[in-house]
Amino acid sequence: MYLSSLILSLVTTTIIGYLVFLIFKIRLGWSRMSKLALSFLIGSGVISLEMLLLSVFNIGLTLTNILLPLVVLLLIFFLLNIKIIKPKQKPIDSKPKYSSNVFKIFVVIIIVIIAFSFMLAYFSPLRAWDTWANWGFKANVFFQEKTIPSQFFLNPQYSYTLPNYPLLVPLNQTWMYLFIDEVNDQAVKILHAVYFLAIILIFYEITKNILGKLIGIISTCCLATTPALVEFSTIGWGADIPFASFLLCTAIFFYLWLESKCRDRNYLILFSLFAGIITWTKDKGLIVALVILLLMIFNSIYQHRKTKIVLSQISTYLLVAAIYILPWRIYQLYYSPPTNLSITSYTALEFNLDKTLFILNNFLIEMFNLKNWGILWILSAILFLVLIKYITKLNRSYVYIILLPITLGAIQFVNYFSAADVNWLIISSIERFFLQITPLAFFILVLSYQMIKVNKSSKIIEN
């Protein structure tokens, strides 16, 4: 009964996310499993945002209060769009299903890894301070009070919980507590295993579509067996795994939108949604949202696109992303300490300039730490060297996506100069930074391999 309540909370989250697909009339030719993964990610953002809004209007955080508006919205939508829920007759696929022993072996490996992640997340004790003191404590308070108490954020006694952090993760945990009707920090660690599963399903879908099923499953297996990613999916640590999933989705749909010559409305809505949700997960998500906006503007100028169309698309992006960005930022103005987006000061920057080589050295040591990241960054370095010869022929969409982790890395690097104790800041954050960009880095690897194949093929044709 206990486990079934947890599962019910996750299923309900997914259903709510699918409701967003219906409302925005998103058409995506992906498999059902990958759509369910996307629905869960979107649903986690919708539920947490609704819980914030209910608290603002002094409405208690109960299952009835949270679900009732969504049920009413769903009924209204179905009444207005009955045709949309009629299933379409799909043509019978005469092609035989893909079958390969190698493919099946990799599938089994991935299933074992995912099962291990879920079991360890559910049965193992808490192993991280932040899991309890930050995210878990907030979720506990919100559950006990059945609201987000404004005095909690303003009380200096609770400063160790980092009250200026966005609330997606603790509100997701509170949501699960409402289903099991008690606080259980250990059980809700399964939430991060679900985010991990969503990353795997979405990554396989996009990789399969780009490089085919065999390369897709091999690439996905490499991602799924990345030691640090697996470990963090089991200990319920903070917002790093959720952030990684939203960053991956933002990059994927932004890339697909660019590849559609900026015409596909479905991709525009999706990357706008995820760019908004990522700001509601960690403060640095604002950087991602801003970079996406600047790239949209730059791409429009470069392509000399019609002003009316460009303004329409940028307005859509801003409106959809603002659904998540504005409520929390406005709430912070009244009830929370200011955001800690960037703590770099000119004084600290000047004081720590002599530590540049030390910081860079730690970046490189962590990057090539096989114990945490396997061959990810070694393979990245090799592909980068190969791509140098094709530097003038690189796809512009590919270059734009690369700018996302580069920008985040540059900001992370500069922020180290702000610390009074650089050693402590590096030890406490550098591994988590690489964790946040790991799924995106694998996606860039896939695109890099595709770039090499395309350029080699064009060279053969020319000869």
BATIBA-207178 format. One record per residue (C-alpha): x, y, z. Coordinates in pm, 1 decimal. Layout:
BATIBA-207178
{site {X,Y,Z}}
...
END
This chain:
BATIBA-207178
{site {0.0,0.0,0.0}}
{site {285.2,233.9,90.6}}
{site {478.6,176.0,-230.8}}
{site {160.4,186.1,-436.3}}
{site {87.5,536.6,-300.7}}
{site {432.0,651.5,-410.8}}
{site {375.0,503.6,-755.2}}
{site {32.0,667.4,-773.2}}
{site {190.8,1007.7,-705.8}}
{site {434.2,953.9,-994.5}}
{site {158.6,832.0,-1227.3}}
{site {-57.8,1132.7,-1139.9}}
{site {236.9,1362.9,-1211.5}}
{site {275.3,1202.5,-1554.3}}
{site {-96.0,1234.3,-1633.4}}
{site {-87.5,1603.6,-1542.6}}
{site {212.8,1651.5,-1770.3}}
{site {26.7,1479.4,-2052.6}}
{site {-256.6,1726.4,-1996.3}}
{site {-12.2,2001.0,-2097.1}}
{site {52.2,1811.7,-2422.4}}
{site {-322.7,1821.6,-2487.0}}
{site {-370.6,2185.8,-2392.3}}
{site {-88.3,2307.6,-2616.9}}
{site {-191.3,2054.6,-2886.4}}
{site {166.9,1930.6,-2911.0}}
{site {227.2,1672.7,-3182.2}}
{site {546.1,1475.4,-3134.1}}
{site {632.2,1165.7,-3332.7}}
{site {811.3,995.4,-3045.7}}
{site {752.0,659.2,-2880.2}}
{site {499.1,627.0,-2598.0}}
{site {766.0,565.6,-2336.1}}
{site {958.9,880.6,-2425.6}}
{site {635.4,1081.7,-2427.9}}
{site {556.8,949.5,-2080.2}}
{site {903.9,1058.2,-1967.1}}
{site {845.2,1406.6,-2108.1}}
{site {500.4,1415.1,-1945.5}}
{site {651.0,1332.9,-1605.8}}
{site {909.0,1611.8,-1635.8}}
{site {646.8,1865.7,-1741.3}}
{site {403.8,1741.7,-1475.9}}
{site {660.8,1787.9,-1200.7}}
{site {692.9,2149.9,-1305.5}}
{site {316.8,2206.7,-1327.4}}
{site {238.3,2056.0,-984.9}}
{site {513.9,2242.0,-801.6}}
{site {415.4,2572.4,-961.9}}
{site {49.3,2520.0,-873.7}}
{site {145.9,2445.4,-512.5}}
{site {331.8,2776.2,-494.8}}
{site {31.4,2965.0,-634.0}}
{site {-210.2,2793.0,-395.4}}
{site {9.2,2894.5,-101.6}}
{site {19.3,3254.1,-222.0}}
{site {-362.4,3262.0,-216.5}}
{site {-374.3,3093.0,126.8}}
{site {-526.1,2771.3,-8.2}}
{site {-408.9,2461.7,178.4}}
{site {-181.5,2210.8,9.0}}
{site {-407.5,1906.8,6.5}}
{site {-458.0,1653.8,-270.8}}
{site {-813.4,1777.4,-324.2}}
{site {-709.0,2141.9,-356.3}}
{site {-423.9,2057.6,-592.2}}
{site {-609.8,1811.3,-814.5}}
{site {-950.1,1979.5,-834.8}}
{site {-841.9,2273.8,-1057.1}}
{site {-655.4,2033.7,-1285.4}}
{site {-953.9,1798.1,-1312.8}}
{site {-1186.6,2089.8,-1395.0}}
{site {-938.2,2217.3,-1653.5}}
{site {-913.9,1870.8,-1805.0}}
{site {-1293.6,1834.6,-1830.4}}
{site {-1330.1,2177.9,-1989.7}}
{site {-1057.2,2096.0,-2238.6}}
{site {-1214.6,1763.3,-2333.8}}
{site {-1554.3,1927.7,-2384.7}}
{site {-1403.9,2190.8,-2612.6}}
{site {-1171.6,1955.9,-2799.2}}
{site {-1348.5,1620.7,-2818.1}}
{site {-1198.1,1545.5,-3158.4}}
{site {-845.6,1553.8,-3019.4}}
{site {-901.2,1254.4,-2793.8}}
{site {-1030.6,1036.5,-3076.1}}
{site {-754.7,789.6,-3159.2}}
{site {-623.7,799.6,-3512.1}}
{site {-593.9,480.3,-3709.6}}
{site {-225.6,417.6,-3761.5}}
{site {-113.2,240.2,-4076.9}}
{site {7.0,-112.2,-4017.2}}
{site {384.5,-121.3,-4015.7}}
{site {491.1,-394.9,-4255.7}}
{site {858.1,-363.6,-4160.3}}
{site {987.6,-632.8,-3926.9}}
{site {1077.0,-519.1,-3574.8}}
{site {1442.3,-445.3,-3516.7}}
{site {1612.3,-750.0,-3370.0}}
{site {1976.4,-789.3,-3277.6}}
{site {2146.7,-986.0,-3005.0}}
{site {2388.7,-698.5,-2948.4}}
{site {2093.9,-459.6,-2917.2}}
{site {1923.0,-688.5,-2664.6}}
{site {2238.5,-716.9,-2454.6}}
{site {2261.4,-339.3,-2418.2}}
{site {1890.3,-319.7,-2336.1}}
{site {1938.1,-574.1,-2055.6}}
{site {2235.7,-378.8,-1917.2}}
{site {2030.1,-57.0,-1911.0}}
{site {1733.7,-230.5,-1743.7}}
{site {1963.2,-374.0,-1473.5}}
{site {2117.6,-31.1,-1408.5}}
{site {1774.5,134.7,-1383.0}}
{site {1644.2,-139.6,-1152.2}}
{site {1954.9,-100.4,-934.2}}
{site {1897.4,275.7,-919.4}}
{site {1534.5,236.0,-808.2}}
{site {1609.3,-31.3,-548.8}}
{site {1899.5,157.8,-394.3}}
{site {1705.3,485.2,-396.5}}
{site {1407.5,326.5,-220.8}}
{site {1580.6,100.0,31.5}}
{site {1907.3,276.8,116.6}}
{site {1929.4,529.9,403.7}}
{site {1995.8,900.6,355.3}}
{site {2358.7,962.8,267.3}}
{site {2381.1,1336.1,199.4}}
{site {2343.8,1643.2,418.9}}
{site {2159.6,1851.1,156.4}}
{site {1908.8,1571.0,106.2}}
{site {1782.7,1623.7,459.2}}
{site {1883.6,1976.2,563.5}}
{site {1785.2,2163.8,249.3}}
{site {1534.8,1994.1,19.6}}
{site {1401.8,1740.0,269.5}}
{site {1354.6,1990.7,551.4}}
{site {1162.0,2231.1,328.0}}
{site {939.4,1949.2,202.9}}
{site {877.3,1845.9,564.2}}
{site {775.9,2200.7,663.1}}
{site {547.2,2242.7,361.5}}
{site {378.6,1909.3,433.5}}
{site {326.8,1976.6,804.5}}
{site {197.6,2330.7,747.6}}
{site {-0.7,2238.0,433.0}}
{site {131.4,2560.8,279.6}}
{site {455.4,2742.6,201.4}}
{site {484.1,2958.0,516.0}}
{site {631.7,3296.1,432.3}}
{site {782.3,3330.7,780.8}}
{site {993.2,3021.7,712.7}}
{site {1191.2,3206.7,445.1}}
{site {1239.7,3516.4,658.2}}
{site {1351.1,3332.3,973.5}}
{site {1734.3,3353.2,1004.6}}
{site {1733.0,3027.6,1204.7}}
{site {1653.9,2841.6,881.3}}
{site {1921.3,3008.2,668.4}}
{site {2107.8,2675.7,645.4}}
{site {1821.6,2545.9,426.8}}
{site {1914.4,2803.0,159.0}}
{site {1568.3,2962.2,139.1}}
{site {1651.2,3152.4,-180.6}}
{site {1674.7,2827.4,-382.2}}
{site {1387.8,2755.6,-626.3}}
{site {1131.0,2512.5,-486.8}}
{site {1059.9,2256.1,-758.6}}
{site {1235.1,1966.1,-582.5}}
{site {1104.0,2018.9,-224.6}}
{site {750.6,2075.7,-357.8}}
{site {775.7,1754.8,-560.4}}
{site {870.0,1576.8,-239.9}}
{site {581.0,1741.5,-53.3}}
{site {349.8,1619.1,-329.9}}
{site {465.2,1262.5,-264.5}}
{site {423.4,1306.8,112.1}}
{site {59.5,1403.4,52.0}}
{site {0.9,1065.3,-113.6}}
{site {169.2,856.5,155.4}}
{site {32.5,1089.1,427.5}}
{site {357.0,1109.0,620.9}}
{site {712.6,1239.2,596.5}}
{site {961.7,981.6,474.7}}
{site {1285.6,1132.3,345.4}}
{site {1418.7,792.6,249.0}}
{site {1124.6,680.4,34.9}}
{site {1096.2,998.6,-172.5}}
{site {1454.6,952.5,-290.2}}
{site {1289.5,739.3,-556.7}}
{site {1196.4,1070.5,-723.0}}
{site {1554.1,1113.2,-847.5}}
{site {1557.4,760.7,-986.2}}
{site {1248.8,853.8,-1191.0}}
{site {1427.0,1162.4,-1325.1}}
{site {1719.1,935.2,-1413.1}}
{site {1483.5,699.9,-1598.8}}
{site {1332.3,996.7,-1785.2}}
{site {1680.7,1106.4,-1896.2}}
{site {1756.7,757.8,-2029.0}}
{site {1428.6,725.6,-2222.1}}
{site {1448.3,1072.3,-2376.1}}
{site {1815.4,1037.8,-2463.6}}
{site {1758.3,703.5,-2635.7}}
{site {1467.8,845.7,-2836.2}}
{site {1664.7,1138.8,-2976.5}}
{site {1979.9,932.5,-3032.9}}
{site {1782.9,660.8,-3211.6}}
{site {1623.2,919.9,-3438.6}}
{site {1960.6,1070.7,-3527.3}}
{site {2192.4,769.2,-3554.1}}
{site {1967.2,462.5,-3562.0}}
{site {1868.6,205.0,-3301.2}}
{site {2198.5,22.1,-3256.9}}
{site {2416.3,330.0,-3210.7}}
{site {2132.3,479.7,-3009.9}}
{site {2119.8,196.5,-2756.9}}
{site {2500.9,181.3,-2728.0}}
{site {2515.8,556.9,-2662.3}}
{site {2232.8,529.3,-2410.7}}
{site {2410.3,245.6,-2232.5}}
{site {2722.3,462.0,-2202.0}}
{site {2511.3,738.3,-2046.7}}
{site {2321.9,500.4,-1816.0}}
{site {2644.1,346.5,-1683.7}}
{site {2813.7,678.5,-1604.4}}
{site {2911.0,614.2,-1238.5}}
{site {2836.5,959.9,-1094.0}}
{site {2499.1,981.4,-1269.0}}
{site {2392.9,644.4,-1129.6}}
{site {2517.2,729.9,-779.5}}
{site {2337.7,1064.3,-762.9}}
{site {2014.4,905.1,-885.4}}
{site {2014.2,686.6,-573.9}}
{site {2105.5,929.4,-294.0}}
{site {1834.9,1189.8,-364.8}}
{site {2084.3,1473.8,-366.6}}
{site {1933.0,1813.5,-437.5}}
{site {1825.4,1942.0,-775.3}}
{site {2118.0,1826.1,-987.6}}
{site {1952.9,1526.7,-1157.1}}
{site {1627.7,1720.4,-1225.0}}
{site {1833.7,2013.8,-1356.8}}
{site {2026.5,1778.3,-1586.8}}
{site {1700.5,1636.2,-1726.0}}
{site {1551.0,1979.7,-1797.0}}
{site {1876.6,2106.3,-1948.8}}
{site {1887.8,1803.9,-2180.6}}
{site {1528.2,1856.5,-2293.5}}
{site {1577.7,2228.6,-2347.7}}
{site {1881.1,2159.5,-2566.5}}
{site {1716.2,1875.7,-2761.0}}
{site {1402.6,2067.1,-2855.8}}
{site {1591.6,2388.2,-2925.3}}
{site {1817.4,2191.5,-3160.5}}
{site {1521.2,2024.5,-3331.2}}
{site {1350.8,2362.1,-3368.9}}
{site {1661.1,2508.4,-3534.0}}
{site {1686.4,2205.3,-3763.2}}
{site {1322.7,2255.5,-3867.1}}
{site {1431.6,2601.5,-3992.3}}
{site {1254.4,2753.3,-3691.8}}
{site {913.2,2652.1,-3820.7}}
{site {800.1,2370.2,-3594.1}}
{site {564.5,2508.6,-3331.0}}
{site {576.8,2186.6,-3125.1}}
{site {950.5,2216.6,-3064.6}}
{site {917.0,2588.4,-2986.0}}
{site {656.0,2521.7,-2716.0}}
{site {856.8,2236.4,-2565.7}}
{site {1193.7,2408.8,-2536.0}}
{site {1015.6,2718.9,-2403.0}}
{site {845.5,2506.0,-2135.5}}
{site {1167.0,2337.6,-2029.0}}
{site {1360.6,2666.3,-2035.0}}
{site {1099.8,2798.7,-1791.5}}
{site {1096.5,2490.7,-1567.4}}
{site {1476.3,2484.8,-1542.4}}
{site {1470.4,2833.2,-1383.2}}
{site {1230.0,2690.9,-1123.0}}
{site {1483.0,2414.2,-1045.7}}
{site {1810.9,2600.7,-988.3}}
{site {1902.6,2968.3,-1013.0}}
{site {2154.9,2901.5,-1287.4}}
{site {1858.2,2794.7,-1500.5}}
{site {1808.7,3167.5,-1563.3}}
{site {2140.0,3164.8,-1747.2}}
{site {2017.3,2882.4,-1969.9}}
{site {1692.1,3066.2,-2044.9}}
{site {1882.6,3385.9,-2127.1}}
{site {2131.9,3207.9,-2353.8}}
{site {1845.5,3045.7,-2545.5}}
{site {1681.1,3385.8,-2592.6}}
{site {2004.4,3545.2,-2717.3}}
{site {2064.6,3255.8,-2957.5}}
{site {1711.7,3292.3,-3094.9}}
{site {1772.6,3662.0,-3157.8}}
{site {2117.3,3605.0,-3310.2}}
{site {1989.9,3324.8,-3532.4}}
{site {1706.4,3545.5,-3659.7}}
{site {1947.1,3826.8,-3744.6}}
{site {2189.6,3588.2,-3913.9}}
{site {1917.3,3433.2,-4128.8}}
{site {1751.9,3769.1,-4208.8}}
{site {1415.4,3628.7,-4110.4}}
{site {1092.6,3828.4,-4126.8}}
{site {1051.6,4056.4,-3826.7}}
{site {686.7,3964.4,-3770.7}}
{site {760.8,3591.4,-3750.3}}
{site {1064.2,3646.5,-3527.6}}
{site {869.8,3866.0,-3284.6}}
{site {589.9,3609.2,-3272.4}}
{site {830.2,3325.8,-3188.0}}
{site {1027.2,3524.8,-2930.3}}
{site {700.3,3638.7,-2771.1}}
{site {585.9,3275.9,-2751.5}}
{site {913.6,3178.1,-2588.3}}
{site {897.2,3460.7,-2334.5}}
{site {530.7,3401.8,-2249.1}}
{site {566.6,3026.1,-2200.2}}
{site {893.3,3054.3,-2005.1}}
{site {751.5,3338.1,-1794.0}}
{site {482.5,3104.6,-1660.7}}
{site {757.6,2952.6,-1445.8}}
{site {1003.7,3239.6,-1416.1}}
{site {779.4,3518.9,-1287.7}}
{site {581.6,3360.8,-997.1}}
{site {889.6,3254.7,-802.2}}
{site {1080.6,3578.1,-875.2}}
{site {784.4,3788.1,-762.3}}
{site {741.7,3568.8,-453.5}}
{site {1108.3,3622.7,-368.6}}
{site {1061.9,4000.1,-368.9}}
{site {830.7,3971.3,-67.2}}
{site {909.9,3651.7,119.3}}
{site {1258.6,3534.0,39.8}}
{site {1618.5,3653.2,53.2}}
{site {1757.9,3772.4,-281.1}}
{site {1869.0,3511.3,-532.6}}
{site {2228.6,3396.8,-531.5}}
{site {2261.3,3373.6,-909.9}}
{site {2611.7,3514.7,-909.2}}
{site {2816.7,3588.1,-600.4}}
{site {3124.3,3713.9,-779.9}}
{site {3258.0,4047.0,-659.1}}
{site {3534.8,4252.4,-814.3}}
{site {3728.4,4247.9,-488.6}}
{site {3720.9,3868.3,-462.9}}
{site {3793.7,3835.2,-834.5}}
{site {4106.6,4043.4,-803.3}}
{site {4212.2,3866.3,-483.0}}
{site {4178.4,3517.0,-636.7}}
{site {4327.7,3581.8,-980.8}}
{site {4646.7,3408.1,-877.6}}
{site {4441.4,3090.3,-824.9}}
{site {4343.9,3066.1,-1191.2}}
{site {4576.0,2775.8,-1265.5}}
{site {4465.9,2596.8,-947.7}}
{site {4098.2,2627.8,-1046.3}}
{site {4164.9,2523.9,-1405.6}}
{site {4369.1,2227.6,-1285.9}}
{site {4081.8,2107.7,-1066.3}}
{site {3843.1,2142.4,-1359.3}}
{site {4064.6,1920.4,-1573.4}}
{site {4124.4,1666.1,-1294.8}}
{site {3750.0,1625.4,-1239.5}}
{site {3675.7,1622.3,-1612.0}}
{site {3904.0,1325.3,-1670.9}}
{site {3810.6,1142.4,-1351.7}}
{site {3728.4,797.6,-1495.5}}
{site {3581.5,688.9,-1163.5}}
{site {3300.8,945.7,-1200.6}}
{site {3255.6,1001.0,-1572.9}}
{site {3400.4,698.1,-1749.0}}
{site {3521.3,778.0,-2100.4}}
{site {3281.1,1069.5,-2156.0}}
{site {3529.7,1356.6,-2156.0}}
{site {3811.9,1155.3,-2311.3}}
{site {3582.8,1070.4,-2601.4}}
{site {3470.7,1433.4,-2615.0}}
{site {3832.4,1548.3,-2646.5}}
{site {3899.1,1297.8,-2927.0}}
{site {3590.3,1399.9,-3123.9}}
{site {3675.1,1766.5,-3072.6}}
{site {4018.8,1712.4,-3227.4}}
{site {3860.3,1530.5,-3522.1}}
{site {3603.8,1807.0,-3572.8}}
{site {3871.6,2077.3,-3594.9}}
{site {3935.5,1980.2,-3958.0}}
{site {3566.2,2042.6,-4032.6}}
{site {3545.7,2367.8,-3834.5}}
{site {3421.5,2571.0,-4131.3}}
{site {3153.7,2314.6,-4217.8}}
{site {2993.5,2266.9,-3877.8}}
{site {2616.8,2284.5,-3853.8}}
{site {2511.8,2617.1,-3697.3}}
{site {2253.1,2440.9,-3476.7}}
{site {2530.7,2219.2,-3340.8}}
{site {2744.5,2521.1,-3255.8}}
{site {2453.9,2686.0,-3072.4}}
{site {2400.7,2377.8,-2853.8}}
{site {2770.2,2363.3,-2764.5}}
{site {2743.9,2719.9,-2633.8}}
{site {2508.5,2605.7,-2353.9}}
{site {2759.3,2397.2,-2150.6}}
{site {3042.4,2635.9,-2242.8}}
{site {2847.8,2929.5,-2096.5}}
{site {2756.4,2736.0,-1781.1}}
{site {3118.9,2625.2,-1744.0}}
{site {3248.9,2980.4,-1785.1}}
{site {3005.7,3110.6,-1520.3}}
{site {3101.8,2827.0,-1284.5}}
{site {3470.3,2898.5,-1342.5}}
{site {3432.1,3271.5,-1272.2}}
{site {3221.4,3206.7,-959.8}}
{site {3510.1,3017.1,-803.1}}
{site {3701.9,3343.0,-787.1}}
{site {3437.9,3485.4,-553.9}}
{site {3494.0,3235.3,-275.2}}
{site {3677.3,3315.2,43.2}}
{site {3773.9,2948.2,45.7}}
{site {3820.6,2833.4,-312.7}}
{site {3923.7,2483.5,-202.8}}
{site {3595.8,2425.8,-19.4}}
{site {3382.6,2561.6,-304.0}}
{site {3553.0,2339.1,-560.2}}
{site {3522.2,2028.9,-341.2}}
{site {3153.0,2097.2,-274.0}}
{site {3040.9,2186.3,-626.1}}
{site {3265.5,2080.9,-913.2}}
{site {3142.6,1720.8,-926.6}}
{site {2780.1,1837.7,-921.8}}
{site {2848.4,2086.2,-1201.9}}
{site {2974.0,1809.6,-1430.0}}
{site {2677.3,1596.3,-1326.4}}
{site {2436.8,1868.4,-1438.9}}
{site {2583.5,1885.0,-1790.0}}
{site {2660.1,1513.1,-1838.9}}
{site {2340.9,1415.0,-2031.6}}
{site {2380.7,1726.6,-2247.3}}
{site {2746.9,1639.1,-2306.2}}
{site {2643.6,1293.4,-2431.4}}
{site {2387.1,1456.2,-2661.4}}
{site {2662.2,1679.8,-2801.0}}
{site {2876.1,1367.7,-2854.2}}
{site {2594.0,1218.8,-3060.3}}
{site {2569.5,1536.5,-3267.2}}
{site {2949.5,1540.5,-3307.0}}
{site {2948.4,1186.7,-3442.0}}
{site {2670.7,1284.6,-3681.2}}
{site {2872.3,1589.2,-3797.5}}
{site {3174.2,1368.5,-3869.5}}
{site {2962.5,1118.1,-4065.4}}
{site {2795.7,1389.5,-4271.4}}
{site {3122.2,1564.6,-4355.8}}
{site {3297.0,1238.2,-4446.0}}
{site {3005.9,1140.1,-4670.4}}
{site {3008.2,1477.2,-4848.8}}
{site {3384.4,1446.5,-4897.5}}
{site {3344.0,1102.3,-5059.1}}
{site {3073.3,1238.4,-5292.7}}
{site {3297.1,1529.1,-5393.6}}
{site {3580.4,1288.3,-5478.3}}
END
